Amino acid sequence: MKHTLNFPLILSFFFLGSQITAQGQKNAEIIELLINESLKNNPTMAQDIHSIVISQLGEPLYSQYFNQFTADSLNNLKSITKSMIGLLMGIALDEGYIQDVNQPMINFFTDCKLEEGQYEDKKSITIKNLLQMKSGIEWNNRALIKDQWWFNENPHCFLLREFNMDTIPGTKFSYNSAVAHLLSGIISRSTGKSTLEFAIDHIFEPLNIKAYRWDKDHQGEYYGNSELYLKPTDLLLIGQMLLNNGVHNGKQIVAKHWIKEIQDNAFDANSVMNYGYLWMTSKTKTPYFFFAGGSGGQHLFIAPEKNIVLVTTAHWNNARSTMEIMQLGAKLINEL
């Protein structure tokens, strides 16, 4: 059979490829301009930033590393750890380890010997209340008792015993690192695996993520609120999987309905963002994005309308550049 060349078709592909390349070059120039402008106007942020990595349409668009950090550097993701816990909870629910989000939280902590009053106070808190940071447990990130919780030999039981209720569960948003750590305890108790083992089996190995570190509390429980370390490009992989409705290389990693529930359950938390199931959503709808964020400037932005995934990592031992880096990420998404 004789084959003939379709020159108009070949030329159309050539010009399409040229247009894509030209658009990519234009986007790279926009990114470079905005980053340079932001770092020039914010010298502190220039000292804090570690990486900016962006993909669009599933392809690398931009990557830059700063302050002696490289593509192979592990970064403490701080509260993005909470968002990872949110994904793992969805997997645990989908796999049948947990019945539903309305289960009482206290049922998973029968090892904590609570007095009758302590049990009565907290028996109505559900998993959903923890996911939405509406536990009703009194919390102050700057209070000394918070530090006592962090260093306690059994942080889960210490929280349930020593922290009082200040509102009815489900009624008021109160950002609380300790309740995210309770969710890590629920994952390990319900699955029979450590939170890290569960993450390796269901997210890290399927995405071929080999480099990680996750610190444990004094009881040996992996922190649910912080202290997960990943490379920026691996965090980008997780974001791309979520942008692809939970699918990576043809395999469903996180259920599509759970990614939707994370966003659908977001509520007006403050002037900056909406909060739902340990993830955040933008106030703006043009363009809309959902994201995970951590103290100091750790961010994973996912903008479905623009097919963009954007990661920033930064100095994690202080929070001074958190807002500036978040604003830069949002601005980049808006301009691309």
Contacts in CASP RR format, 6 or more apart in sequence:
PFRMAT RR
TARGET T0000
AUTHOR 0000-0000-0000
METHOD contacts of the structure
MODEL  1
MKHTLNFPLILSFFFLGSQITAQGQKNAEIIELLINESLKNNPTMAQDIH
SIVISQLGEPLYSQYFNQFTADSLNNLKSITKSMIGLLMGIALDEGYIQD
VNQPMINFFTDCKLEEGQYEDKKSITIKNLLQMKSGIEWNNRALIKDQWW
FNENPHCFLLREFNMDTIPGTKFSYNSAVAHLLSGIISRSTGKSTLEFAI
DHIFEPLNIKAYRWDKDHQGEYYGNSELYLKPTDLLLIGQMLLNNGVHNG
KQIVAKHWIKEIQDNAFDANSVMNYGYLWMTSKTKTPYFFFAGGSGGQHL
FIAPEKNIVLVTTAHWNNARSTMEIMQLGAKLINEL
24 61 0 8 1.000
27 56 0 8 1.000
27 61 0 8 1.000
27 62 0 8 1.000
27 336 0 8 1.000
28 61 0 8 1.000
28 62 0 8 1.000
30 335 0 8 1.000
30 336 0 8 1.000
31 52 0 8 1.000
31 54 0 8 1.000
31 61 0 8 1.000
31 62 0 8 1.000
31 332 0 8 1.000
31 336 0 8 1.000
32 62 0 8 1.000
34 328 0 8 1.000
34 331 0 8 1.000
34 332 0 8 1.000
34 335 0 8 1.000
35 52 0 8 1.000
35 64 0 8 1.000
35 328 0 8 1.000
35 332 0 8 1.000
38 45 0 8 1.000
38 324 0 8 1.000
38 328 0 8 1.000
38 331 0 8 1.000
39 45 0 8 1.000
39 46 0 8 1.000
39 49 0 8 1.000
40 46 0 8 1.000
42 321 0 8 1.000
42 324 0 8 1.000
44 320 0 8 1.000
44 321 0 8 1.000
44 324 0 8 1.000
45 314 0 8 1.000
45 321 0 8 1.000
45 324 0 8 1.000
45 325 0 8 1.000
45 328 0 8 1.000
46 66 0 8 1.000
47 67 0 8 1.000
47 315 0 8 1.000
48 67 0 8 1.000
48 296 0 8 1.000
48 297 0 8 1.000
48 314 0 8 1.000
48 315 0 8 1.000
48 318 0 8 1.000
48 320 0 8 1.000
48 321 0 8 1.000
48 325 0 8 1.000
49 66 0 8 1.000
49 67 0 8 1.000
49 297 0 8 1.000
49 312 0 8 1.000
49 313 0 8 1.000
49 314 0 8 1.000
49 315 0 8 1.000
49 321 0 8 1.000
49 325 0 8 1.000
50 65 0 8 1.000
50 66 0 8 1.000
50 67 0 8 1.000
50 69 0 8 1.000
50 73 0 8 1.000
50 75 0 8 1.000
50 232 0 8 1.000
50 313 0 8 1.000
50 314 0 8 1.000
50 315 0 8 1.000
51 63 0 8 1.000
51 64 0 8 1.000
51 65 0 8 1.000
51 66 0 8 1.000
51 69 0 8 1.000
51 71 0 8 1.000
51 73 0 8 1.000
51 75 0 8 1.000
51 232 0 8 1.000
51 311 0 8 1.000
51 312 0 8 1.000
51 313 0 8 1.000
52 62 0 8 1.000
52 63 0 8 1.000
52 64 0 8 1.000
52 310 0 8 1.000
52 311 0 8 1.000
52 312 0 8 1.000
53 62 0 8 1.000
53 63 0 8 1.000
53 64 0 8 1.000
53 232 0 8 1.000
53 233 0 8 1.000
53 235 0 8 1.000
53 236 0 8 1.000
53 310 0 8 1.000
53 311 0 8 1.000
53 312 0 8 1.000
54 60 0 8 1.000
54 61 0 8 1.000
54 62 0 8 1.000
54 63 0 8 1.000
54 308 0 8 1.000
54 309 0 8 1.000
54 310 0 8 1.000
54 311 0 8 1.000
54 332 0 8 1.000
54 336 0 8 1.000
55 61 0 8 1.000
55 236 0 8 1.000
55 240 0 8 1.000
55 308 0 8 1.000
55 309 0 8 1.000
56 306 0 8 1.000
56 307 0 8 1.000
56 308 0 8 1.000
56 309 0 8 1.000
56 336 0 8 1.000
57 307 0 8 1.000
58 240 0 8 1.000
58 243 0 8 1.000
58 307 0 8 1.000
58 309 0 8 1.000
61 308 0 8 1.000
61 336 0 8 1.000
63 71 0 8 1.000
63 232 0 8 1.000
63 233 0 8 1.000
65 71 0 8 1.000
65 73 0 8 1.000
67 315 0 8 1.000
69 75 0 8 1.000
69 313 0 8 1.000
71 231 0 8 1.000
71 232 0 8 1.000
71 233 0 8 1.000
72 211 0 8 1.000
72 231 0 8 1.000
73 231 0 8 1.000
74 211 0 8 1.000
74 212 0 8 1.000
74 213 0 8 1.000
74 229 0 8 1.000
74 230 0 8 1.000
74 231 0 8 1.000
75 229 0 8 1.000
75 230 0 8 1.000
75 231 0 8 1.000
75 232 0 8 1.000
75 298 0 8 1.000
75 313 0 8 1.000
75 314 0 8 1.000
75 316 0 8 1.000
76 226 0 8 1.000
76 227 0 8 1.000
76 228 0 8 1.000
76 229 0 8 1.000
76 298 0 8 1.000
76 316 0 8 1.000
77 84 0 8 1.000
77 226 0 8 1.000
77 228 0 8 1.000
77 229 0 8 1.000
77 230 0 8 1.000
77 235 0 8 1.000
77 294 0 8 1.000
77 298 0 8 1.000
77 313 0 8 1.000
78 226 0 8 1.000
78 227 0 8 1.000
78 293 0 8 1.000
78 294 0 8 1.000
78 295 0 8 1.000
78 296 0 8 1.000
78 297 0 8 1.000
78 298 0 8 1.000
78 316 0 8 1.000
79 177 0 8 1.000
79 180 0 8 1.000
79 225 0 8 1.000
79 226 0 8 1.000
79 292 0 8 1.000
79 293 0 8 1.000
79 294 0 8 1.000
79 295 0 8 1.000
79 298 0 8 1.000
80 228 0 8 1.000
80 235 0 8 1.000
80 292 0 8 1.000
80 293 0 8 1.000
80 294 0 8 1.000
80 298 0 8 1.000
80 299 0 8 1.000
80 300 0 8 1.000
81 180 0 8 1.000
81 214 0 8 1.000
81 223 0 8 1.000
81 224 0 8 1.000
81 225 0 8 1.000
81 226 0 8 1.000
81 227 0 8 1.000
81 228 0 8 1.000
82 177 0 8 1.000
82 180 0 8 1.000
82 224 0 8 1.000
82 225 0 8 1.000
82 226 0 8 1.000
82 278 0 8 1.000
82 292 0 8 1.000
83 278 0 8 1.000
83 279 0 8 1.000
83 292 0 8 1.000
83 293 0 8 1.000
83 300 0 8 1.000
84 199 0 8 1.000
84 203 0 8 1.000
84 228 0 8 1.000
84 238 0 8 1.000
84 292 0 8 1.000
85 180 0 8 1.000
85 183 0 8 1.000
85 184 0 8 1.000
85 187 0 8 1.000
85 195 0 8 1.000
85 224 0 8 1.000
85 225 0 8 1.000
85 278 0 8 1.000
86 131 0 8 1.000
86 183 0 8 1.000
86 262 0 8 1.000
86 277 0 8 1.000
86 278 0 8 1.000
86 279 0 8 1.000
87 203 0 8 1.000
87 238 0 8 1.000
87 254 0 8 1.000
87 258 0 8 1.000
88 187 0 8 1.000
88 195 0 8 1.000
88 198 0 8 1.000
88 199 0 8 1.000
88 202 0 8 1.000
88 203 0 8 1.000
89 98 0 8 1.000
89 127 0 8 1.000
89 131 0 8 1.000
89 183 0 8 1.000
89 186 0 8 1.000
89 187 0 8 1.000
89 277 0 8 1.000
89 278 0 8 1.000
90 254 0 8 1.000
90 255 0 8 1.000
90 258 0 8 1.000
91 198 0 8 1.000
91 202 0 8 1.000
91 203 0 8 1.000
91 253 0 8 1.000
91 254 0 8 1.000
91 255 0 8 1.000
91 258 0 8 1.000
92 98 0 8 1.000
92 186 0 8 1.000
92 187 0 8 1.000
92 190 0 8 1.000
92 191 0 8 1.000
92 198 0 8 1.000
93 99 0 8 1.000
93 100 0 8 1.000
93 101 0 8 1.000
93 258 0 8 1.000
94 255 0 8 1.000
94 258 0 8 1.000
95 191 0 8 1.000
97 187 0 8 1.000
97 190 0 8 1.000
97 191 0 8 1.000
98 127 0 8 1.000
98 186 0 8 1.000
98 190 0 8 1.000
100 127 0 8 1.000
101 126 0 8 1.000
101 127 0 8 1.000
101 128 0 8 1.000
101 131 0 8 1.000
102 126 0 8 1.000
102 127 0 8 1.000
102 128 0 8 1.000
103 126 0 8 1.000
103 127 0 8 1.000
104 123 0 8 1.000
104 124 0 8 1.000
104 125 0 8 1.000
104 126 0 8 1.000
105 122 0 8 1.000
105 125 0 8 1.000
105 126 0 8 1.000
105 127 0 8 1.000
105 129 0 8 1.000
105 130 0 8 1.000
105 135 0 8 1.000
105 182 0 8 1.000
105 186 0 8 1.000
106 114 0 8 1.000
106 119 0 8 1.000
106 122 0 8 1.000
106 123 0 8 1.000
106 125 0 8 1.000
106 160 0 8 1.000
108 185 0 8 1.000
108 186 0 8 1.000
108 189 0 8 1.000
108 190 0 8 1.000
109 156 0 8 1.000
109 157 0 8 1.000
109 160 0 8 1.000
109 182 0 8 1.000
109 189 0 8 1.000
111 157 0 8 1.000
112 154 0 8 1.000
112 156 0 8 1.000
112 157 0 8 1.000
112 160 0 8 1.000
112 161 0 8 1.000
113 157 0 8 1.000
114 122 0 8 1.000
114 157 0 8 1.000
114 160 0 8 1.000
114 161 0 8 1.000
115 161 0 8 1.000
118 160 0 8 1.000
118 161 0 8 1.000
121 164 0 8 1.000
121 165 0 8 1.000
122 137 0 8 1.000
122 160 0 8 1.000
122 165 0 8 1.000
124 169 0 8 1.000
125 135 0 8 1.000
125 136 0 8 1.000
125 137 0 8 1.000
125 169 0 8 1.000
126 169 0 8 1.000
127 183 0 8 1.000
127 186 0 8 1.000
128 170 0 8 1.000
129 135 0 8 1.000
129 136 0 8 1.000
129 169 0 8 1.000
129 170 0 8 1.000
129 179 0 8 1.000
130 179 0 8 1.000
130 180 0 8 1.000
130 182 0 8 1.000
130 183 0 8 1.000
130 186 0 8 1.000
131 183 0 8 1.000
131 265 0 8 1.000
131 276 0 8 1.000
131 277 0 8 1.000
131 278 0 8 1.000
132 170 0 8 1.000
132 173 0 8 1.000
132 265 0 8 1.000
132 267 0 8 1.000
132 275 0 8 1.000
132 276 0 8 1.000
132 277 0 8 1.000
133 173 0 8 1.000
133 174 0 8 1.000
133 175 0 8 1.000
133 176 0 8 1.000
133 179 0 8 1.000
133 269 0 8 1.000
133 275 0 8 1.000
133 278 0 8 1.000
134 169 0 8 1.000
134 170 0 8 1.000
134 171 0 8 1.000
134 172 0 8 1.000
134 173 0 8 1.000
134 174 0 8 1.000
135 169 0 8 1.000
135 170 0 8 1.000
135 174 0 8 1.000
135 176 0 8 1.000
135 179 0 8 1.000
136 165 0 8 1.000
136 166 0 8 1.000
136 167 0 8 1.000
136 168 0 8 1.000
136 169 0 8 1.000
136 170 0 8 1.000
136 171 0 8 1.000
136 172 0 8 1.000
136 174 0 8 1.000
137 159 0 8 1.000
137 163 0 8 1.000
137 164 0 8 1.000
137 165 0 8 1.000
137 166 0 8 1.000
137 174 0 8 1.000
137 176 0 8 1.000
137 178 0 8 1.000
137 179 0 8 1.000
138 163 0 8 1.000
138 164 0 8 1.000
138 165 0 8 1.000
138 166 0 8 1.000
139 146 0 8 1.000
139 163 0 8 1.000
139 174 0 8 1.000
139 175 0 8 1.000
139 176 0 8 1.000
139 177 0 8 1.000
139 178 0 8 1.000
139 179 0 8 1.000
140 146 0 8 1.000
141 175 0 8 1.000
141 177 0 8 1.000
145 162 0 8 1.000
145 163 0 8 1.000
146 177 0 8 1.000
146 178 0 8 1.000
148 158 0 8 1.000
148 162 0 8 1.000
149 155 0 8 1.000
149 158 0 8 1.000
149 159 0 8 1.000
149 162 0 8 1.000
149 163 0 8 1.000
149 178 0 8 1.000
150 217 0 8 1.000
151 218 0 8 1.000
152 158 0 8 1.000
152 218 0 8 1.000
153 218 0 8 1.000
153 219 0 8 1.000
154 218 0 8 1.000
154 219 0 8 1.000
155 178 0 8 1.000
155 181 0 8 1.000
155 217 0 8 1.000
155 218 0 8 1.000
155 219 0 8 1.000
155 221 0 8 1.000
156 181 0 8 1.000
156 182 0 8 1.000
156 185 0 8 1.000
156 219 0 8 1.000
156 221 0 8 1.000
159 178 0 8 1.000
159 179 0 8 1.000
159 181 0 8 1.000
159 182 0 8 1.000
163 178 0 8 1.000
166 174 0 8 1.000
167 174 0 8 1.000
173 267 0 8 1.000
173 269 0 8 1.000
173 275 0 8 1.000
175 269 0 8 1.000
177 225 0 8 1.000
177 226 0 8 1.000
178 225 0 8 1.000
180 224 0 8 1.000
180 225 0 8 1.000
180 278 0 8 1.000
181 217 0 8 1.000
181 221 0 8 1.000
181 223 0 8 1.000
181 224 0 8 1.000
181 225 0 8 1.000
183 224 0 8 1.000
183 278 0 8 1.000
184 195 0 8 1.000
184 221 0 8 1.000
184 222 0 8 1.000
184 223 0 8 1.000
184 224 0 8 1.000
184 225 0 8 1.000
185 195 0 8 1.000
185 221 0 8 1.000
185 224 0 8 1.000
187 195 0 8 1.000
187 198 0 8 1.000
188 194 0 8 1.000
188 195 0 8 1.000
188 198 0 8 1.000
188 221 0 8 1.000
188 222 0 8 1.000
191 198 0 8 1.000
193 201 0 8 1.000
194 221 0 8 1.000
194 222 0 8 1.000
195 214 0 8 1.000
195 221 0 8 1.000
195 222 0 8 1.000
195 224 0 8 1.000
196 214 0 8 1.000
196 222 0 8 1.000
199 214 0 8 1.000
202 253 0 8 1.000
203 209 0 8 1.000
203 238 0 8 1.000
203 253 0 8 1.000
203 254 0 8 1.000
204 210 0 8 1.000
204 212 0 8 1.000
206 248 0 8 1.000
206 249 0 8 1.000
206 251 0 8 1.000
206 253 0 8 1.000
207 234 0 8 1.000
207 237 0 8 1.000
207 238 0 8 1.000
207 241 0 8 1.000
207 248 0 8 1.000
207 253 0 8 1.000
209 230 0 8 1.000
209 234 0 8 1.000
209 237 0 8 1.000
209 238 0 8 1.000
211 230 0 8 1.000
211 231 0 8 1.000
211 234 0 8 1.000
212 228 0 8 1.000
212 229 0 8 1.000
212 230 0 8 1.000
212 234 0 8 1.000
213 228 0 8 1.000
213 229 0 8 1.000
214 222 0 8 1.000
214 223 0 8 1.000
214 227 0 8 1.000
214 228 0 8 1.000
214 229 0 8 1.000
215 222 0 8 1.000
215 223 0 8 1.000
215 227 0 8 1.000
216 222 0 8 1.000
216 223 0 8 1.000
217 223 0 8 1.000
232 311 0 8 1.000
232 313 0 8 1.000
233 311 0 8 1.000
235 300 0 8 1.000
235 311 0 8 1.000
235 313 0 8 1.000
236 300 0 8 1.000
236 309 0 8 1.000
236 311 0 8 1.000
237 248 0 8 1.000
238 300 0 8 1.000
239 300 0 8 1.000
239 302 0 8 1.000
239 309 0 8 1.000
240 248 0 8 1.000
240 309 0 8 1.000
241 247 0 8 1.000
241 248 0 8 1.000
241 253 0 8 1.000
241 254 0 8 1.000
242 254 0 8 1.000
242 259 0 8 1.000
242 302 0 8 1.000
243 302 0 8 1.000
243 304 0 8 1.000
243 307 0 8 1.000
243 309 0 8 1.000
245 256 0 8 1.000
245 259 0 8 1.000
246 252 0 8 1.000
246 253 0 8 1.000
246 254 0 8 1.000
246 255 0 8 1.000
246 256 0 8 1.000
246 259 0 8 1.000
247 253 0 8 1.000
261 277 0 8 1.000
262 276 0 8 1.000
262 277 0 8 1.000
262 278 0 8 1.000
262 279 0 8 1.000
262 290 0 8 1.000
263 276 0 8 1.000
263 279 0 8 1.000
263 281 0 8 1.000
263 290 0 8 1.000
265 276 0 8 1.000
265 277 0 8 1.000
266 274 0 8 1.000
266 275 0 8 1.000
266 276 0 8 1.000
266 277 0 8 1.000
266 279 0 8 1.000
266 280 0 8 1.000
266 281 0 8 1.000
266 290 0 8 1.000
267 274 0 8 1.000
267 275 0 8 1.000
267 276 0 8 1.000
268 274 0 8 1.000
269 275 0 8 1.000
269 280 0 8 1.000
271 283 0 8 1.000
272 283 0 8 1.000
272 323 0 8 1.000
272 326 0 8 1.000
273 280 0 8 1.000
273 281 0 8 1.000
273 282 0 8 1.000
273 283 0 8 1.000
273 291 0 8 1.000
274 280 0 8 1.000
274 281 0 8 1.000
274 282 0 8 1.000
274 283 0 8 1.000
275 281 0 8 1.000
278 292 0 8 1.000
279 290 0 8 1.000
279 291 0 8 1.000
279 292 0 8 1.000
280 290 0 8 1.000
280 291 0 8 1.000
280 292 0 8 1.000
280 293 0 8 1.000
281 288 0 8 1.000
281 289 0 8 1.000
281 290 0 8 1.000
281 291 0 8 1.000
282 288 0 8 1.000
282 289 0 8 1.000
282 290 0 8 1.000
282 291 0 8 1.000
282 330 0 8 1.000
284 330 0 8 1.000
287 303 0 8 1.000
287 305 0 8 1.000
287 306 0 8 1.000
287 333 0 8 1.000
287 334 0 8 1.000
288 303 0 8 1.000
288 304 0 8 1.000
288 305 0 8 1.000
289 301 0 8 1.000
289 302 0 8 1.000
289 303 0 8 1.000
289 304 0 8 1.000
289 308 0 8 1.000
289 330 0 8 1.000
289 333 0 8 1.000
290 301 0 8 1.000
290 302 0 8 1.000
291 299 0 8 1.000
291 300 0 8 1.000
291 301 0 8 1.000
291 302 0 8 1.000
292 299 0 8 1.000
292 300 0 8 1.000
293 299 0 8 1.000
293 300 0 8 1.000
293 326 0 8 1.000
294 322 0 8 1.000
295 316 0 8 1.000
295 318 0 8 1.000
295 319 0 8 1.000
295 322 0 8 1.000
296 314 0 8 1.000
296 315 0 8 1.000
296 316 0 8 1.000
296 318 0 8 1.000
296 319 0 8 1.000
296 320 0 8 1.000
296 321 0 8 1.000
296 322 0 8 1.000
296 325 0 8 1.000
297 312 0 8 1.000
297 313 0 8 1.000
297 314 0 8 1.000
297 316 0 8 1.000
297 319 0 8 1.000
297 321 0 8 1.000
297 322 0 8 1.000
297 325 0 8 1.000
297 326 0 8 1.000
298 312 0 8 1.000
298 313 0 8 1.000
298 314 0 8 1.000
298 316 0 8 1.000
299 310 0 8 1.000
299 311 0 8 1.000
299 312 0 8 1.000
299 325 0 8 1.000
299 326 0 8 1.000
299 329 0 8 1.000
300 309 0 8 1.000
300 310 0 8 1.000
300 311 0 8 1.000
301 308 0 8 1.000
301 309 0 8 1.000
301 310 0 8 1.000
301 311 0 8 1.000
301 329 0 8 1.000
301 330 0 8 1.000
301 333 0 8 1.000
302 308 0 8 1.000
302 309 0 8 1.000
303 309 0 8 1.000
303 310 0 8 1.000
303 333 0 8 1.000
306 333 0 8 1.000
306 336 0 8 1.000
308 333 0 8 1.000
308 336 0 8 1.000
310 329 0 8 1.000
310 332 0 8 1.000
310 333 0 8 1.000
312 325 0 8 1.000
312 328 0 8 1.000
312 329 0 8 1.000
314 321 0 8 1.000
314 325 0 8 1.000
315 321 0 8 1.000
END
